[in-house]
Each structure stands twice: as structure tokens, then as C-alpha cells.
Amino acid sequence: MKFADRIKTDHLLALLPVLLAWLWVLLSPQMLPADVAAYSPIAPFWTSLWLSALLYLPLLLAQWGISVWGQTAQAGQQSARLGLLWLAAFAFYPACWWYWGQSDTMAYQFGSTDWLLVSGLSLLYWCQLAWQRRQRSGPLTGWSRLWSLDAVLLLLLALWTLAWACLLTSHPPGFAQQPIPVHVNWSRIAAEPGLWLWYLWQFAVLAAAMFGCYWLTRYYLIRQVLAQRGLLTFVLLSLVLILLSYAPLSWLLLQLPMNQGVAVPAVPGGSQNPFDWYNFNFMLLQWLLSTPIILAFERQQQDSALAQLRHQQVRTELQLLQQQINPHFLFNTLNNLYALCLLKSDAAPQLVLKLADLLRYVVYQGQQERVPLHAELDYLQHYLDLQQLRVSNKTTVTVEFPAETGSWQLPPLLLPPLLLIMLLENAYKHGVDTSAAASQIWLSATVSQKRLVFICRNTWPAQTANTTDTGMGLDNLRRRLQLLYGTDFMLKSGPDAAGYWHAELQLPLWPESP
């Protein structure tokens, strides 16, 4: 899938939370029985569709805008602006509709439940994306463990525990009164903190039982049994454990003080019978719902770990390929220096200084992921000066680099280091050093639409005109380009119609991050 297509797909997927909330609010009244639906304030369906569009279309546009700007912005940029846009769209905008709807003059109102649904789903979506980006950056450590599935489940169970403790404290006598009103009386909670704590620890026991079932499913049944023994063993053992454990767990929960002497205790079956079939159904339903979610998270973690491993392998291979290039250049230069020393040439000290400058670039800049284009071209110019000290009597070099290289510095255009030098090294190795006749080298570098076109042409000796073997260096260069750019580059090398060896490299350049 191309990058542009992936971005468009990501933008469409970002609309799912708003679409889900919109469809649920739109269709849920139509699911009621006919006699109830007749009194629904948003029936008929088509009328409610157009009226609700006035509310939800701005939310869809906001969700789309956050997705587009979030992908095009640099890392860490505009996060505050995106957060303000989300608050304006999913907090302030629905609050205004909810406030105006209280007057009953609006044809369609934005209820508080609708508000919580759409904003909650949108927030969950962006939290999921943040969690995915955090996973790609490496394993979870320290505070980043708060993004784990275990931490999220513990947080949800803690909120569930607090909510039930507040509800039952607000409406005595607890489970003895059914149904329990969904309303929190904060003054009563403040007046009876002991009662609130009494309910809190008992619901904490219920939450611990649910988390224990989840932990057993994830870390034993899925990671051990399913991974090593197969699907059938996993299903059979899961059902056996559910049948063996549902009654003891139900009996344990029935011993809680809040379940004593009430007609409807806080167990799935709602009775004092621990073997109630509804208790088994609840555990089976929990297993059926939690297993796919856990498997999805496990698969995502495994994919993230594999991606990290592949990334590390690519980096290691790139380093090895680069290490194969640097010694080749070093050995050639030392051979040149040795030859000049034998001749007691006055150019030897100048050659040593040139070599020091080039090695400094290789050591300090060559280990970077990206370097400015003008620095790479300066490196090529220094390399030419060094080589011409040795073969200037028989080699003519023509360089067509833009005179205003400073225009490439604001902002700097970046590329991986030591890519271009291989083409120039091949020109000397196969076009100059193999022949005593006069030779020529022609270099050209142009930039258009942040894309570099680098051309190196050199004379091709007659004794090698029928071969296209350019050694291991060009293969290393092609492999580096594949690892760095995938297919977004062009490298061709071969004799042209004029009898010259023509090597051309095209690749994209990156602007420097501010």
C-alpha cells in the first residue's frame, strides 16, 4: 500500500468513533417496540437523520482535521493546538447544544448521554493511537507501563468499584432496594465515609475475582496452553476450569457482608445458590468476550516486537554495509600515500591533510543517519582534490555542482551519508586506475522538488568495454538504498552510446526537522 493511500485510510478510520456514536443514537430508538417508538422524540427515522446531521457533521469534520494535521505535523509539534481543537469540538460544542436544548425549543437536542458517548469514543481512539506509537518506540518500561492492557483493565475495575461504592452509599439500604437509582448523593457519602469504605472493599473483592479470571486466561490459558498445546486443548481446558471454579467463586462472593440477608445479592445469578446456571453463563460470557480482546493485544504486541527486531536488523545491516565501504576508500588512499612517499613527492604532506579531513568526515558525519547535502558534496570535492594529486597528469575532472550551494542550507536538505562517494570511487577504480591513457570524469548534481539527481560519467578503457563488472561496492550501494528507501529511488549504471560509463542515482531528500 502506498504512503498516500495509507494516510487516506487512516483518516477514514479516524471517523469510526463519531460514526458509531451517531448511528447508535440514530438507530437505538428504532429498536424499541412499536408502541414505545411511536412516542420517540426523534422518529421518524429520516427526519431524525437530517436533524442529527446538524450535530454530528461538525464532529466528523473535527475528527478528520485532527487526523490530517496530526499525521502531517512533525513529531511533538502542534500537540497543544490539536488538544484545543478536540476540546472545542467534543467538549465546548456539544455543551452549547446541550445548554440550548434545555429550553425545549430545539428540534433536536444533544443529550448528555450522547455527549459522553461520542466524546468518550473519540478520546479512546486517540489514546489507542498514542499507545500504538508508544509501542513502536520500544518495550514498555517505567511509567510507560501505564499503557499496558493490565494497567488499563485495573483502572477500569477501580472506576467500576468506586462507582458502585458511591451508588450504594447514596441509596440505603444497598441491594435491599431494587432497582438502584443511578444517582450519586455526594453529601451522604461525605457524611458516612465508613459506609463508603465498607462497600468499597467488598466491590474490590469482586473486581479482584474478575481480574484473576482475566490473568489466568491471558498468562496461562493463552500464552501457555493455546501457544503450546493448540486450540482444542485451550477450549477444553478453559471450559473445565470454568465449570470447576464458578461455584466456589460464587460461594465466596456470597459470603460478603453486603450479600447477607438480601433478596438479590451481588452475584451474576442474583440468588443465594452458588450453582446457579447464570453464574456459569457470566463466567463463560466473560471468557468469550475477553479472549478475543486479549488475543488482539497479544498479536499487536508480537507484531510490534517483530517490527522492532526487523528495524534493528536493518540498522545492523546498514552499519555492516557502511563499514565495508569505508575501508575500501581508506586502503585506496593509503596506497596513494605510499606511492607518493616512495617518490618523495612534495604533495605527500598535502595528501595527509586531505586524508585527515576526509577521515574526520567519515568518523563523525558518516555515523549519522542523515547529513546535509552540501556537506556530502563538499566531501566529494575534497575526495576529488585528493585523487587529483595522484592522477592529475592524465585525468580531467568536470564538476557541475550548483554554485549557490548555500540555497540548499535553508532549510538543509538531508540524505544518508557516504552514498554518492561509491559512484565516484568506481569511476577512479574502473575508469582511471585501469588505464594509462588519458581519462575524463564528469560529475553533476541537481535538485528538483526535493529530489536529488546525481550523475557520474567516466571514460571506459577498451580492455574492459565488454564487461559490466563493477565490483562489490555497487552491490553494497544498491542494498543500502533498498534498506533506506525501499523502492523510492533509481540507480542505473552501464556504458552509454558515446562510450562513457554512465552511473545515475535519483533519491528523495528530507528537510531537516526544526
Stockholm file with secondary structure:
# STOCKHOLM 1.0

chainA/1-514         MKFADRIKTDHLLALLPVLLAWLWVLLSPQMLPADVAAYSPIAPFWTSLWLSALLYLPLLLAQWGISVWGQTAQAGQQSARLGLLWLAAFAFYPACWWYWGQSDTMAYQFGSTDWLLVSGLSLLYWCQLAWQRRQRSGPLTGWSRLWSLDAVLLLLLALWTLAWACLLTSHPPGFAQQPIPVHVNWSRIAAEPGLWLWYLWQFAVLAAAMFGCYWLTRYYLIRQVLAQRGLLTFVLLSLVLILLSYAPLSWLLLQLPMNQGVAVPAVPGGSQNPFDWYNFNFMLLQWLLSTPIILAFERQQQDSALAQLRHQQVRTELQLLQQQINPHFLFNTLNNLYALCLLKSDAAPQLVLKLADLLRYVVYQGQQERVPLHAELDYLQHYLDLQQLRVSNKTTVTVEFPAETGSWQLPPLLLPPLLLIMLLENAYKHGVDTSAAASQIWLSATVSQKRLVFICRNTWPAQTANTTDTGMGLDNLRRRLQLLYGTDFMLKSGPDAAGYWHAELQLPLWPESP
#=GR chainA/1-514 SS CCHHHHHHHHHHHHTHHHHHHHHHHHHGGGGSCHHHHTTCTTCSHHHHHHHHHHHHHHHHHHHHHHHHHHHHSCTTSSHHHHHHHHHIIIIIHHHHHHHHHTTSCSSSCCCHHHHHHHHHHHHHHHHHHHHHHHHHTSSCCGGGGGGSHHHHHHHHHHHHHHHHHHHHHHSTTGGGSSSCCSCCCHHHHHHCHHHHHHHHHHHHHHHHHHHHHHHHIIIIIIIIIIHHHCHHHHHHHHHHHHHHHHHHHHHHHHTSGGGTTCSSCSSTTCSSCTTCHHHHHHHHHHHHHHHHHHHHHHHHHHHHHHHHHHHHHHHHHHHHHHHHHHHHHHHHHHHHHHHHHHTTCTHHHHHHHHHHHHHHIIIIITTSSCEEHHHHHHHHHHHHHHHHHHHTTTEEEEEECCSCGGGGBTTBEEECTTSTHHHHHHIIIIIITTCSSCEEEEEEEEEETTEEEEEEEEECCGGGTTCCCCCHHHHHHHHHHHHHHTTSCEEEEEECTTSEEEEEEEEECEECCC
#=GC SS_cons         CCHHHHHHHHHHHHTHHHHHHHHHHHHGGGGSCHHHHTTCTTCSHHHHHHHHHHHHHHHHHHHHHHHHHHHHSCTTSSHHHHHHHHHIIIIIHHHHHHHHHTTSCSSSCCCHHHHHHHHHHHHHHHHHHHHHHHHHTSSCCGGGGGGSHHHHHHHHHHHHHHHHHHHHHHSTTGGGSSSCCSCCCHHHHHHCHHHHHHHHHHHHHHHHHHHHHHHHIIIIIIIIIIHHHCHHHHHHHHHHHHHHHHHHHHHHHHTSGGGTTCSSCSSTTCSSCTTCHHHHHHHHHHHHHHHHHHHHHHHHHHHHHHHHHHHHHHHHHHHHHHHHHHHHHHHHHHHHHHHHHHTTCTHHHHHHHHHHHHHHIIIIITTSSCEEHHHHHHHHHHHHHHHHHHHTTTEEEEEECCSCGGGGBTTBEEECTTSTHHHHHHIIIIIITTCSSCEEEEEEEEEETTEEEEEEEEECCGGGTTCCCCCHHHHHHHHHHHHHHTTSCEEEEEECTTSEEEEEEEEECEECCC
//
